[in-house]
Amino acid sequence: DGDTVVIEPTPSPRAGQIVAALIDGENTLKRLVFVHGKWFLKAENASYPELHPRADLTIQGAVRLVVRSVN
């Protein structure tokens, strides 16, 4: 919470990038993973599950900059 993220639209994201994605109608920021011919999203925080699309996965862009506020 509180971070500002700069996203660059990209037509061809690469595995391993952190991306803004629309997965089954929900927006999220996660790492893009490609295993056994399938794309899915993985959280950096191990407390959160991997997200495998039931129907749709649309990559909206790749994270280019994170601005974190420290108070």
C-alpha positions in Angstrom: 0.0 0.0 0.0 1.2 3.5 -0.8 3.6 2.7 -3.6 3.3 4.4 -7.0 4.0 2.2 -10.0 4.9 3.3 -13.5 3.6 0.9 -16.2 4.9 0.8 -19.8 2.4 -0.7 -22.2 4.1 -3.6 -24.0 2.7 -5.8 -26.8 5.1 -8.7 -26.0 5.9 -9.1 -22.3 8.7 -11.5 -21.3 8.6 -14.2 -18.7 10.0 -13.0 -15.4 8.8 -9.4 -15.8 6.5 -7.8 -13.2 3.4 -6.9 -15.1 0.0 -5.2 -14.7 -2.5 -7.8 -15.8 -6.2 -8.3 -16.1 -6.9 -11.9 -15.1 -10.4 -13.2 -15.3 -11.8 -9.6 -14.9 -9.5 -8.6 -12.0 -6.5 -6.2 -12.1 -3.2 -7.2 -10.4 0.5 -6.6 -10.3 2.4 -9.9 -10.4 5.5 -11.6 -11.9 4.7 -13.2 -15.3 5.7 -16.9 -15.5 5.7 -19.4 -18.4 5.9 -23.1 -17.5 5.0 -26.1 -19.6 3.5 -24.0 -22.3 1.2 -22.0 -20.0 1.3 -18.4 -18.6 0.4 -17.6 -15.0 1.1 -15.0 -12.4 3.2 -15.3 -9.3 3.1 -13.0 -6.3 6.4 -11.8 -4.8 4.9 -12.4 -1.4 4.9 -16.2 -0.7 1.7 -15.7 1.4 -0.3 -15.2 -1.8 -1.1 -18.0 -4.2 -0.1 -18.3 -7.9 -2.9 -17.0 -10.2 -3.7 -19.3 -13.1 -6.3 -17.8 -15.5 -9.6 -19.7 -15.8 -10.5 -17.9 -19.0 -8.6 -14.7 -19.8 -5.2 -13.2 -19.1 -4.4 -9.8 -20.6 -1.1 -8.2 -20.0 -1.6 -4.4 -19.8 2.0 -3.5 -19.4 5.4 -4.0 -17.6 6.5 -2.3 -14.4 9.2 0.2 -15.2 9.5 2.1 -11.9 8.3 1.8 -8.3 8.2 4.9 -6.1 8.0 4.0 -2.4 7.2 6.5 0.3 8.9 6.0 3.6 7.5 7.9 6.6 
